[in-house]
Amino acid sequence: MNRMKMLSSLLVLAILVNLLILGSVMGDGEAVATNPTESVETVEQAVAQPIDPVSGMRVVAENEFLTLYFDTETTEVAVKDKKSDYVWQSNPPQREEDAIASGPNKAKLSSQLTLAYYNAAGLMREYDSFTDSVREGQFESDIKDGVLSVHYTIGDMSLGIDVVPKRISVERMESKILSKLQDESVRRDVLKRFKLIEAEQVYERRDNGIQEVHLKRLMNVFAEVDYTLEDVRQDNADNGFNSENVQEKPLFSVTVEYRLDGPDLLVTVPGDKLKGPSAYVLQSLRLLEYFGAAGQARQGYMFVPDGSGALIHLNNGKLKADRYQAALYGTDNSRYRMENRQYDEVSRLPVFGLKQDDNAFLAIIEKGDALSSIEADISGRRHAYNTVFSSYQLTAKDELTLTGNATTQTTSIFQTARYEGDIQVRYGFLSGDSADYSGMAAMYRDYLVNQHQLDRLPEGEDLPFFLELVGAITKKKSMLGIPYQSLEPLTTFKQAQEIMNQMKEDGIGNIQLRYTGWFNKGINHKAPSKLSVDKPLGGARGLAELADYASENDVRLYPDTAFSTIYGKSNGFSPSKEAARFINRSPVKLYPYSRATYEWDKTADPYYILSGKALPDYVQSFMNQYEKQGISGLSLRDLGRDVNADYRDKGIVDRQQTKDMISEQIAEIDRRVEHVMVVGGNAMSLPYADSVVFAPLTSSKFDITDESVPFYGMVIHGYIDYAGEPLNVMEDQNVRKNMLKLLETGAGIYYQWYYAPSHAVKETRFNDMFASHYGDWIAEAADLYQELSPMLRDLRAQTIVRHEKLAEGVFETTYEGGASFIVNYNKEAVQINGARVEALSYVQKGGA
């Protein structure tokens, strides 16, 4: 704060003190409050606080775990972890000395957030909170009930006084502005800028009474109450003043809130305080891009949730590699995409972190996660810092190509209404021996356990064996030259019992049976609004007999159902009413991707994506019928795997809303059946899942990353059983190597089989199942189970407390009881930690 500003504030303090006690000050960049136990503090008290020698800031909140600091001039924050005395800062303190950054990149190092928007021409522009707000003095701050709020006006304020109506009626002043202001001092400040003409019942602007500081205050107030330039034009026109020449500029208001919550820092961007002119489309927001930024002298890594988890070593020098950016929960299938040339692992957990030297933080995205991407980059590209943070897509955009009269034109189209909910990130802090990705996994596991009351798995049971049996598929046939779809059984209900009897004879126990293709015409079944057990498999009676067999033989049966993916127009499904919509407003009708061309294979049958709005009705209808089957388990094919928006014109359902709807419906299913299995295992499904299949066991191995880590398994092991993809359909068929991956990640054994001979799937859309005849795999599976089960059965209910890379291709996984496994993926033996580990082998240490 400059000296003249401080003197001016102190001079007016005597006049304002009573107003300040009632509410926040509408000052130019002034912060208020220091003690979170009091609702409001004064500017004098904030200024009087001593400057912390480490952070260079003043204390604004404190509890037994953390101290929160704030810079009243730059809006930087810092938080001290009292356990280690380490101070985490929102911006690099030595950024002015950065020899790599220059121009806008150096200025952005001082920002807390960046907004991206589209103009009328469809071109994207960016504003950051420092360059386009703080440096111009367009911000305010206050603290109330322990929450530090920083209010930014970001963008072009060059309209000047024309953003204030020249004339406005008394009725409109009250209804559009004053009635929405809770603070009486703010109401009075607004009215001071107008003269009341009682005869006309109109307020007229006092042009000589509005200085720059007053204008900034008014603009902040107008943004808060959503009084726009269109309102200015209307009020001027209604009261005899022409303002048609006033052009709306890209000017946005946004608030960032900071609060100490026990040992965590909670950062929130309230959705109702993020506003902008309707002429500009607010596309995205990047939050605290430089929090904890690690300089070039630091040692450590950034953690990103890519697949099982990945590390990007600080300063790894991979400047030719693309920076890391991946959306949480994978692809939104409601975004038009006719080709897919890259198959990446999905980021299923809303977390990221950073370790530098002996300290680390883990960030958990609590609100806005389904719209979020995790971004990370190394030092040396734009500046001298390693950064990892979250960004949020507020408005989705696609391109629409119009063709006619031998011309082609492409125009931008946007979702009709942007996300208006909150964004919230929780930062937790680690130090010493726990300051690594193992400590981050433990922190997130504790968070899930406390938030959702997860229960430990029971002790003393055999190691689970996950088995997927394929029931029926459809096959194109013809009769008298007329094509038709035939339902072909691959595994009948009786054959399923035969397979499991053989498995038991071979010593395989605790079978978790996922049965796909059992109702409504096979794997790609009709809409689940109705339930008809497929007769070629044995019908309803055959299913009941299988359920009885499972109950009598300690087999947990999970018939599989897809809810979000609708195969064909059937069972009353209406694409026009119930399918999600692309941004171009057409129903989301998709085709499988061809592995040869990477494009849609339109020779295959299409499928639709169900709108989140229709999901509750489908779940309710299905469960009403399913409960009559008397089966205690259910496998959810897509509710734990996909999150898709619905971009229809009216009643848009964004990804965040869809995620919340999915969570509610999985909870409803969990209430009505005893056991739930999910595919993929997105975070919102974990509180209700007994088991997860197709869980991520590795990362995408992007060029910028350095290591894959089993973070996902470390979070849920001991609470939820899980397995990766079926071992017999993996691209790498090295049995020994795959077994080592199970030991390293703590995952279970999973196979996909059917009873019919392999040629049964030939020349069908299920060609990729060609290698799934059970007779080709059961001996291998039995040998694998008999090797692993004695070692792992007593570890099933334990958490994984540590994972560590000991050498290239050599890793150690340690359980809470002290047992550990050292696995060696190399083709040569290694001597490490006092143990010799043979090539493609492992060593077990300690006991359960």
LOKETI-232810 format. One record per residue (C-alpha): residue in three letters; y negated, x, z negated. Coordinates in steps of 0.1 Angstrom, whole numbers, padded with zeros to 4 digits, always signed. Example, Ala and Ser with C-alpha at 12.3 -4.5 7.8 and 13.67 -1.06 7.14 Angstrom:
REM residues 2
Ala+0045+0123-0078 Ser+0011+0137-0071 
This chain:
REM residues 848
Met+0000+0000+0000 Asn-0034+0015+0010 Arg-0061+0020-0017 Met-0085-0006-0003 Lys-0059-0033-0001 Met-0048-0026-0037 Leu-0084-0028-0050 Ser-0090-0061-0031 Ser-0059-0075-0046 Leu-0069-0066-0081 Leu-0104-0080-0077 Val-0091-0114-0067 Leu-0063-0113-0092 Ala-0083-0131-0119 Ile-0089-0160-0096 Leu-0054-0162-0083 Val-0033-0156-0114 Asn-0027-0193-0122 Leu-0017-0199-0086 Leu+0006-0170-0085 Ile+0025-0182-0116 Leu+0032-0214-0097 Gly+0046-0198-0066 Ser+0047-0170-0041 Val+0016-0153-0030 Met+0006-0157+0007 Gly-0007-0121+0007 Asp-0006-0095+0035 Gly+0026-0077+0028 Glu+0024-0080-0010 Ala+0056-0081-0031 Val+0059-0100-0063 Ala+0084-0098-0092 Thr+0104-0072-0109 Asn+0126-0090-0134 Pro+0152-0114-0120 Thr+0153-0133-0154 Glu+0118-0147-0147 Ser+0111-0171-0119 Val+0079-0155-0105 Glu+0060-0123-0113 Thr+0026-0111-0102 Val+0013-0086-0078 Glu-0002-0066-0107 Gln+0032-0063-0123 Ala+0049-0052-0091 Val+0022-0026-0084 Ala+0024-0014-0120 Gln+0061-0005-0117 Pro+0067+0032-0116 Ile+0080+0046-0083 Asp+0116+0057-0085 Pro+0118+0094-0077 Val+0151+0091-0057 Ser+0143+0060-0036 Gly+0105+0063-0035 Met+0104+0026-0043 Arg+0098+0002-0072 Val+0124-0017-0092 Val+0125-0054-0084 Ala+0159-0065-0099 Glu+0185-0050-0121 Asn+0218-0058-0137 Glu+0246-0039-0155 Phe+0260-0026-0122 Leu+0231-0021-0098 Thr+0194-0016-0095 Leu+0175-0030-0065 Tyr+0144-0012-0052 Phe+0118-0024-0028 Asp+0090-0008-0008 Thr+0060-0031-0007 Glu+0045-0014+0024 Thr+0076-0010+0047 Thr+0099-0037+0033 Glu+0127-0012+0029 Val+0152-0018+0001 Ala+0176+0005-0018 Val+0203-0002-0043 Lys+0215+0022-0069 Asp+0252+0021-0080 Lys+0249+0028-0117 Lys+0285+0039-0119 Ser+0278+0069-0097 Asp+0240+0070-0097 Tyr+0242+0071-0059 Val+0213+0053-0041 Trp+0221+0034-0009 Gln+0191+0029+0013 Ser+0184+0003+0041 Asn+0168+0030+0062 Pro+0172+0068+0065 Pro+0147+0084+0041 Gln+0142+0114+0064 Arg+0139+0095+0096 Glu+0105+0110+0105 Glu+0122+0144+0107 Asp+0148+0131+0133 Ala+0145+0155+0162 Ile+0167+0133+0185 Ala+0150+0099+0181 Ser+0117+0093+0199 Gly+0095+0064+0208 Pro+0111+0030+0202 Asn+0143+0045+0188 Lys+0124+0063+0161 Ala+0104+0032+0152 Lys+0136+0011+0150 Leu+0149+0034+0123 Ser+0124+0017+0100 Ser+0135-0018+0108 Gln+0157-0043+0088 Leu+0166-0065+0117 Thr+0163-0069+0155 Leu+0159-0102+0174 Ala+0168-0105+0210 Tyr+0155-0134+0231 Tyr+0154-0147+0267 Asn+0122-0156+0284 Ala+0118-0184+0310 Ala+0130-0160+0338 Gly+0163-0154+0319 Leu+0154-0118+0310 Met+0163-0105+0276 Arg+0137-0088+0254 Glu+0139-0074+0219 Tyr+0117-0074+0188 Asp+0124-0054+0156 Ser+0110-0061+0122 Phe+0091-0028+0119 Thr+0074-0024+0153 Asp+0067-0061+0158 Ser+0060-0073+0123 Val+0056-0047+0095 Arg+0035-0023+0115 Glu+0012-0052+0123 Gly+0010-0064+0088 Gln+0027-0097+0097 Phe+0049-0101+0066 Glu+0050-0113+0031 Ser+0073-0110+0002 Asp+0081-0127-0031 Ile+0108-0130-0057 Lys+0120-0161-0074 Asp+0151-0167-0096 Gly+0163-0132-0089 Val+0160-0134-0051 Leu+0138-0110-0033 Ser+0126-0127-0001 Val+0108-0109+0028 His+0092-0132+0053 Tyr+0086-0117+0087 Thr+0065-0130+0116 Ile+0078-0111+0145 Gly+0062-0109+0179 Asp+0030-0115+0198 Met+0002-0131+0177 Ser-0024-0125+0205 Leu-0031-0162+0208 Gly-0054-0158+0179 Ile-0071-0189+0166 Asp-0058-0212+0193 Val-0025-0215+0174 Val-0045-0236+0149 Pro-0053-0271+0161 Lys-0090-0276+0167 Arg-0088-0312+0156 Ile-0059-0330+0138 Ser-0058-0364+0122 Val-0055-0368+0085 Glu-0022-0387+0090 Arg-0007-0359+0112 Met-0019-0332+0088 Glu-0001-0349+0060 Ser+0031-0358+0078 Lys+0036-0327+0100 Ile+0023-0300+0076 Leu+0012-0308+0040 Ser+0042-0330+0031 Lys+0066-0302+0039 Leu+0048-0277+0016 Gln+0061-0275-0020 Asp+0035-0251-0032 Glu+0002-0267-0041 Ser-0017-0234-0038 Val-0005-0231-0002 Arg-0015-0267+0006 Arg-0050-0260-0007 Asp-0052-0227+0013 Val-0044-0246+0045 Leu-0070-0273+0038 Lys-0097-0247+0032 Arg-0095-0238+0069 Phe-0105-0273+0080 Lys-0135-0296+0076 Leu-0128-0333+0069 Ile-0147-0357+0091 Glu-0143-0388+0070 Ala-0157-0413+0096 Glu-0130-0403+0121 Gln-0103-0394+0096 Val-0099-0361+0114 Tyr-0097-0325+0102 Glu-0117-0300+0123 Arg-0110-0263+0123 Arg-0135-0241+0106 Asp-0137-0213+0132 Asn-0160-0191+0111 Gly-0138-0195+0080 Ile-0106-0181+0095 Gln-0103-0144+0094 Glu-0072-0124+0106 Val-0055-0125+0072 His-0060-0163+0070 Leu-0046-0167+0106 Lys-0015-0148+0097 Arg-0010-0170+0066 Leu-0014-0202+0087 Met+0010-0190+0113 Asn+0036-0183+0087 Val+0030-0218+0072 Phe+0033-0234+0107 Ala+0065-0216+0113 Glu+0079-0227+0080 Val+0072-0264+0086 Asp+0082-0262+0123 Tyr+0047-0270+0136 Thr+0047-0257+0172 Leu+0023-0251+0200 Glu+0033-0284+0215 Asp+0021-0300+0183 Val-0012-0281+0186 Arg-0017-0294+0221 Gln-0008-0330+0211 Asp-0032-0330+0181 Asn-0060-0315+0201 Ala-0055-0340+0230 Asp-0052-0370+0207 Asn-0085-0360+0191 Gly-0106-0352+0221 Phe-0101-0314+0226 Asn-0085-0300+0257 Ser-0060-0271+0250 Glu-0039-0271+0282 Asn-0047-0235+0289 Val-0031-0223+0256 Gln+0002-0206+0265 Glu+0030-0202+0240 Lys+0039-0166+0232 Pro+0073-0153+0219 Leu+0066-0154+0181 Phe+0094-0158+0156 Ser+0096-0162+0119 Val+0126-0150+0099 Thr+0133-0144+0062 Val+0157-0118+0047 Glu+0168-0124+0011 Tyr+0183-0098-0013 Arg+0201-0107-0045 Leu+0222-0088-0070 Asp+0255-0106-0076 Gly+0275-0087-0102 Pro+0285-0054-0086 Asp+0275-0065-0051 Leu+0243-0068-0031 Leu+0241-0101-0013 Val+0219-0102+0019 Thr+0211-0136+0035 Val+0192-0147+0065 Pro+0186-0185+0058 Gly+0191-0205+0090 Asp+0163-0229+0081 Lys+0138-0201+0080 Leu+0147-0186+0114 Lys+0123-0203+0138 Gly+0107-0197+0172 Pro+0090-0214+0201 Ser+0112-0237+0223 Ala+0101-0219+0254 Tyr+0121-0188+0244 Val+0159-0187+0237 Leu+0167-0168+0206 Gln+0199-0150+0216 Ser+0210-0126+0188 Leu+0202-0110+0155 Arg+0212-0075+0143 Leu+0210-0072+0105 Leu+0204-0040+0085 Glu+0214-0018+0114 Tyr+0206+0014+0094 Phe+0219+0005+0059 Gly+0237+0035+0045 Ala+0231+0055+0078 Ala+0249+0088+0074 Gly+0231+0119+0087 Gln+0246+0149+0105 Ala+0253+0168+0073 Arg+0275+0141+0059 Gln+0313+0141+0059 Gly+0333+0109+0062 Tyr+0338+0080+0086 Met+0329+0045+0096 Phe+0355+0018+0091 Val+0358-0010+0117 Pro+0383-0039+0116 Asp+0396-0034+0151 Gly+0432-0047+0150 Ser+0448-0032+0119 Gly+0417-0011+0113 Ala+0402+0020+0128 Leu+0381+0050+0117 Ile+0352+0066+0135 His+0346+0100+0120 Leu+0310+0108+0113 Asn+0294+0131+0139 Asn+0326+0132+0160 Gly+0307+0143+0191 Lys+0322+0116+0214 Leu+0289+0110+0232 Lys+0306+0102+0265 Ala+0325+0073+0249 Asp+0310+0038+0247 Arg+0297+0028+0213 Tyr+0319+0005+0193 Gln+0313-0033+0196 Ala+0339-0060+0191 Ala+0336-0097+0183 Leu+0353-0110+0152 Tyr+0383-0133+0158 Gly+0386-0123+0195 Thr+0376-0140+0226 Asp+0359-0174+0227 Asn+0380-0191+0254 Ser+0352-0215+0260 Arg+0332-0187+0277 Tyr+0340-0188+0314 Arg+0360-0157+0322 Met+0382-0157+0353 Glu+0395-0122+0349 Asn+0406-0100+0320 Arg+0411-0063+0327 Gln+0414-0051+0292 Tyr+0437-0063+0264 Asp+0423-0053+0231 Glu+0435-0058+0196 Val+0416-0086+0178 Ser+0394-0080+0148 Arg+0408-0106+0123 Leu+0389-0096+0091 Pro+0351-0100+0087 Val+0345-0066+0071 Phe+0332-0031+0079 Gly+0324-0001+0059 Leu+0312+0035+0057 Lys+0322+0065+0037 Gln+0299+0095+0033 Asp+0309+0123+0010 Asp+0321+0108-0023 Asn+0305+0074-0019 Ala+0313+0044+0003 Phe+0304+0008+0009 Leu+0323-0022+0022 Ala+0305-0051+0038 Ile+0321-0086+0038 Ile+0305-0112+0062 Glu+0305-0145+0043 Lys+0285-0167+0066 Gly+0281-0165+0103 Asp+0313-0144+0107 Ala+0326-0164+0137 Leu+0294-0155+0156 Ser+0295-0119+0146 Ser+0303-0086+0162 Ile+0308-0054+0144 Glu+0289-0025+0160 Ala+0291+0012+0153 Asp+0278+0044+0168 Ile+0278+0081+0161 Ser+0249+0105+0157 Gly+0234+0123+0187 Arg+0230+0095+0211 Arg+0198+0077+0201 His+0191+0093+0168 Ala+0206+0117+0143 Tyr+0225+0090+0123 Asn+0259+0074+0122 Thr+0256+0036+0118 Val+0278+0006+0114 Phe+0265-0030+0110 Ser+0269-0066+0121 Ser+0252-0085+0148 Tyr+0252-0123+0155 Gln+0251-0143+0187 Leu+0229-0172+0180 Thr+0229-0187+0215 Ala+0257-0182+0240 Lys+0247-0176+0276 Asp+0266-0177+0310 Glu+0257-0174+0346 Leu+0259-0203+0370 Thr+0262-0195+0407 Leu+0249-0220+0432 Thr+0258-0218+0468 Gly+0243-0238+0497 Asn+0227-0234+0531 Ala+0243-0199+0535 Thr+0225-0187+0503 Thr+0237-0179+0469 Gln+0217-0181+0438 Thr+0226-0172+0402 Thr+0208-0187+0373 Ser+0212-0183+0335 Ile+0225-0213+0315 Phe+0225-0215+0277 Gln+0242-0235+0250 Thr+0221-0266+0243 Ala+0214-0258+0206 Arg+0216-0225+0188 Tyr+0233-0217+0156 Glu+0211-0228+0127 Gly+0233-0220+0097 Asp+0229-0191+0073 Ile+0240-0155+0079 Gln+0252-0137+0047 Val+0267-0103+0041 Arg+0280-0090+0008 Tyr+0279-0052+0002 Gly+0302-0037-0024 Phe+0301+0000-0035 Leu+0327+0026-0042 Ser+0326+0061-0055 Gly+0349+0090-0064 Asp+0386+0087-0056 Ser+0382+0050-0046 Ala+0355+0058-0019 Asp+0378+0056+0011 Tyr+0394+0029+0033 Ser+0422+0024+0007 Gly+0395+0016-0019 Met+0378-0007+0007 Ala+0411-0025+0013 Ala+0416-0030-0025 Met+0381-0043-0028 Tyr+0386-0069+0000 Arg+0420-0079-0014 Asp+0405-0085-0048 Tyr+0378-0105-0032 Leu+0403-0128-0014 Val+0424-0131-0046 Asn+0394-0141-0066 Gln+0379-0164-0040 His+0411-0182-0030 Gln+0434-0177-0060 Leu+0461-0161-0039 Asp+0495-0158-0056 Arg+0518-0128-0057 Leu+0550-0130-0038 Pro+0581-0135-0059 Glu+0601-0105-0071 Gly+0637-0099-0066 Glu+0641-0115-0031 Asp+0656-0098-0001 Leu+0634-0083+0025 Pro+0623-0111+0049 Phe+0637-0110+0085 Phe+0614-0128+0109 Leu+0633-0145+0137 Glu+0618-0165+0166 Leu+0643-0186+0184 Val+0631-0202+0217 Gly+0643-0238+0220 Ala+0635-0252+0255 Ile+0614-0243+0285 Thr+0604-0261+0316 Lys+0617-0250+0350 Lys+0606-0261+0384 Lys+0634-0277+0404 Ser+0636-0300+0434 Met+0658-0329+0445 Leu+0658-0339+0481 Gly+0628-0317+0486 Ile+0608-0333+0458 Pro+0597-0309+0431 Tyr+0600-0318+0394 Gln+0599-0301+0361 Ser+0633-0298+0343 Leu+0636-0292+0306 Glu+0661-0263+0301 Pro+0676-0255+0267 Leu+0676-0218+0258 Thr+0687-0223+0222 Thr+0701-0257+0209 Phe+0699-0265+0172 Lys+0737-0259+0169 Gln+0734-0226+0187 Ala+0706-0216+0163 Gln+0731-0221+0134 Glu+0757-0200+0153 Ile+0732-0171+0157 Met+0723-0172+0120 Asn+0759-0174+0109 Gln+0765-0141+0128 Met+0733-0126+0113 Lys+0746-0134+0078 Glu+0780-0119+0086 Asp+0761-0087+0097 Gly+0742-0085+0063 Ile+0709-0100+0073 Gly+0693-0122+0046 Asn+0661-0140+0038 Ile+0657-0153+0074 Gln+0623-0167+0082 Leu+0630-0188+0113 Arg+0602-0197+0136 Tyr+0615-0222+0161 Thr+0594-0226+0193 Gly+0599-0252+0220 Trp+0615-0279+0199 Phe+0595-0310+0207 Asn+0574-0327+0234 Lys+0590-0309+0263 Gly+0595-0273+0253 Ile+0573-0243+0245 Asn+0543-0255+0264 His+0546-0289+0247 Lys+0526-0320+0253 Ala+0497-0329+0230 Pro+0509-0331+0194 Ser+0494-0366+0189 Lys+0530-0378+0192 Leu+0562-0361+0181 Ser+0594-0365+0201 Val+0622-0339+0194 Asp+0636-0326+0226 Lys+0670-0342+0233 Pro+0685-0313+0253 Leu+0684-0293+0220 Gly+0701-0320+0200 Gly+0674-0345+0194 Ala+0662-0357+0160 Arg+0697-0357+0145 Gly+0702-0321+0156 Leu+0669-0310+0141 Ala+0678-0327+0108 Glu+0712-0309+0108 Leu+0694-0276+0114 Ala+0670-0284+0085 Asp+0700-0291+0062 Tyr+0716-0258+0073 Ala+0684-0239+0065 Ser+0681-0254+0031 Glu+0718-0247+0022 Asn+0716-0211+0034 Asp+0683-0199+0021 Val+0667-0199+0055 Arg+0631-0209+0057 Leu+0625-0230+0088 Tyr+0592-0231+0106 Pro+0591-0253+0137 Asp+0562-0241+0158 Thr+0532-0263+0169 Ala+0501-0256+0190 Phe+0471-0277+0181 Ser+0441-0261+0199 Thr+0459-0255+0231 Ile+0468-0286+0251 Tyr+0493-0281+0279 Gly+0485-0307+0306 Lys+0472-0343+0305 Ser+0497-0360+0283 Asn+0502-0381+0252 Gly+0468-0397+0256 Phe+0449-0365+0257 Ser+0416-0370+0277 Pro+0400-0338+0290 Ser+0367-0355+0296 Lys+0365-0367+0260 Glu+0386-0343+0239 Ala+0386-0309+0257 Ala+0360-0283+0247 Arg+0333-0276+0273 Phe+0322-0244+0290 Ile+0285-0236+0288 Asn+0283-0251+0323 Arg+0294-0284+0306 Ser+0328-0286+0325 Pro+0360-0291+0304 Val+0376-0258+0294 Lys+0406-0257+0317 Leu+0423-0223+0318 Tyr+0451-0205+0335 Pro+0473-0175+0324 Tyr+0460-0142+0336 Ser+0481-0124+0362 Arg+0492-0089+0351 Ala+0490-0078+0388 Thr+0455-0090+0396 Tyr+0440-0095+0361 Glu+0427-0128+0373 Trp+0436-0164+0367 Asp+0471-0172+0381 Lys+0464-0206+0396 Thr+0500-0209+0407 Ala+0508-0215+0370 Asp+0502-0247+0351 Pro+0468-0249+0335 Tyr+0460-0257+0299 Tyr+0430-0271+0280 Ile+0412-0261+0248 Leu+0409-0289+0223 Ser+0374-0295+0209 Gly+0371-0288+0172 Lys+0358-0324+0168 Ala+0391-0338+0180 Leu+0413-0314+0158 Pro+0413-0335+0126 Asp+0427-0366+0145 Tyr+0455-0345+0161 Val+0465-0329+0129 Gln+0465-0362+0110 Ser+0486-0379+0137 Phe+0511-0351+0139 Met+0515-0346+0102 Asn+0521-0383+0096 Gln+0551-0380+0119 Tyr+0562-0345+0109 Glu+0565-0353+0072 Lys+0592-0378+0081 Gln+0614-0349+0093 Gly+0617-0336+0058 Ile+0611-0300+0068 Ser+0592-0278+0043 Gly+0577-0253+0067 Leu+0555-0253+0098 Ser+0544-0226+0121 Leu+0508-0228+0135 Arg+0507-0211+0169 Asp+0470-0211+0175 Leu+0450-0222+0144 Gly+0453-0188+0129 Arg+0448-0170+0162 Asp+0419-0186+0182 Val+0384-0198+0174 Asn+0368-0216+0204 Ala+0334-0233+0206 Asp+0326-0266+0224 Tyr+0294-0262+0244 Arg+0289-0299+0254 Asp+0254-0312+0259 Lys+0254-0335+0229 Gly+0273-0327+0197 Ile+0278-0290+0204 Val+0304-0273+0181 Asp+0296-0236+0178 Arg+0323-0210+0168 Gln+0312-0211+0132 Gln+0316-0248+0130 Thr+0350-0246+0147 Lys+0361-0219+0123 Asp+0352-0242+0094 Met+0370-0271+0109 Ile+0401-0249+0115 Ser+0400-0238+0078 Glu+0398-0274+0067 Gln+0428-0285+0088 Ile+0450-0256+0078 Ala+0442-0265+0042 Glu+0452-0301+0050 Ile+0485-0289+0065 Asp+0491-0267+0035 Arg+0487-0297+0013 Arg+0513-0316+0032 Val+0540-0290+0037 Glu+0553-0264+0013 His+0552-0233+0035 Val+0528-0223+0064 Met+0533-0196+0089 Val+0504-0185+0111 Val+0502-0165+0143 Gly+0476-0137+0144 Gly+0463-0143+0109 Asn+0425-0147+0112 Ala+0408-0144+0078 Met+0402-0181+0074 Ser+0439-0188+0076 Leu+0450-0163+0049 Pro+0444-0185+0018 Tyr+0470-0210+0031 Ala+0495-0187+0048 Asp+0529-0178+0033 Ser+0536-0155+0063 Val+0519-0141+0093 Val+0535-0130+0126 Phe+0518-0111+0154 Ala+0497-0095+0126 Pro+0479-0064+0139 Leu+0498-0032+0132 Thr+0476-0008+0152 Ser+0441-0007+0167 Ser+0428-0008+0203 Lys+0424+0030+0202 Phe+0390+0029+0218 Asp+0377+0063+0229 Ile+0351+0064+0202 Thr+0376+0058+0174 Asp+0396+0086+0158 Glu+0424+0070+0138 Ser+0442+0037+0134 Val+0448+0027+0098 Pro+0469-0002+0083 Phe+0439-0018+0066 Tyr+0451-0054+0074 Gly+0485-0048+0058 Met+0470-0031+0028 Val+0449-0061+0021 Ile+0476-0088+0022 His+0508-0068+0012 Gly+0523-0082-0020 Tyr+0507-0116-0014 Ile+0516-0127+0021 Asp+0547-0116+0042 Tyr+0537-0104+0076 Ala+0552-0089+0108 Gly+0537-0076+0141 Glu+0549-0086+0175 Pro+0587-0090+0181 Leu+0603-0056+0183 Asn+0624-0064+0214 Val+0594-0074+0235 Met+0572-0044+0227 Glu+0562-0021+0255 Asp+0574+0009+0235 Gln+0612+0004+0229 Asn+0617+0036+0208 Val+0636+0020+0179 Arg+0630+0049+0156 Lys+0593+0050+0162 Asn+0590+0013+0157 Met+0609+0015+0124 Leu+0584+0042+0112 Lys+0555+0019+0120 Leu+0571-0008+0098 Leu+0574+0017+0070 Glu+0538+0030+0074 Thr+0523-0005+0076 Gly+0545-0024+0052 Ala+0553-0050+0079 Gly+0585-0069+0082 Ile+0612-0070+0109 Tyr+0606-0095+0137 Tyr+0627-0104+0168 Gln+0624-0130+0195 Trp+0657-0143+0208 Tyr+0674-0171+0226 Tyr+0711-0181+0230 Ala+0712-0185+0268 Pro+0719-0156+0291 Ser+0688-0136+0302 His+0688-0149+0337 Ala+0680-0184+0324 Val+0643-0175+0324 Lys+0644-0158+0358 Glu+0618-0172+0383 Thr+0601-0193+0356 Arg+0567-0188+0340 Phe+0586-0173+0310 Asn+0598-0142+0329 Asp+0583-0120+0301 Met+0611-0133+0278 Phe+0638-0117+0301 Ala+0649-0092+0274 Ser+0654-0118+0246 His+0691-0127+0248 Tyr+0703-0124+0211 Gly+0735-0107+0220 Asp+0716-0077+0233 Trp+0698-0071+0200 Ile+0716-0084+0170 Ala+0735-0052+0163 Glu+0704-0032+0164 Ala+0686-0057+0142 Ala+0714-0056+0116 Asp+0714-0018+0115 Leu+0676-0018+0110 Tyr+0677-0044+0083 Gln+0705-0027+0064 Glu+0685+0006+0065 Leu+0652-0009+0054 Ser+0661-0037+0030 Pro+0675-0016+0001 Met+0643+0005+0001 Leu+0617-0023+0006 Arg+0631-0054-0012 Asp+0617-0043-0045 Leu+0583-0033-0029 Arg+0577-0067-0012 Ala+0557-0080-0041 Gln+0537-0048-0047 Thr+0503-0040-0032 Ile+0498-0009-0011 Val+0473+0012-0031 Arg+0469+0042-0007 His+0474+0053+0028 Glu+0466+0088+0039 Lys+0469+0110+0070 Leu+0486+0142+0058 Ala+0487+0159+0092 Glu+0487+0150+0129 Gly+0513+0123+0133 Val+0523+0124+0096 Phe+0512+0096+0072 Glu+0519+0086+0036 Thr+0519+0050+0023 Thr+0519+0045-0015 Tyr+0527+0014-0034 Glu+0514+0003-0068 Gly+0547+0011-0086 Gly+0545+0047-0075 Ala+0569+0046-0045 Ser+0558+0061-0013 Phe+0570+0068+0022 Ile+0560+0098+0043 Val+0566+0091+0080 Asn+0567+0117+0108 Tyr+0560+0105+0143 Asn+0563+0140+0158 Lys+0591+0155+0178 Glu+0594+0184+0153 Ala+0602+0185+0116 Val+0573+0191+0092 Gln+0571+0206+0057 Ile+0545+0188+0037 Asn+0537+0179+0001 Gly+0569+0197-0010 Ala+0591+0177+0013 Arg+0607+0183+0046 Val+0604+0154+0070 Glu+0626+0155+0101 Ala+0614+0146+0135 Leu+0609+0108+0140 Ser+0620+0103+0105 Tyr+0607+0096+0070 Val+0611+0106+0033 Gln+0610+0082+0004 Lys+0593+0094-0028 Gly+0593+0079-0062 Gly+0608+0045-0072 Ala+0597+0009-0072 
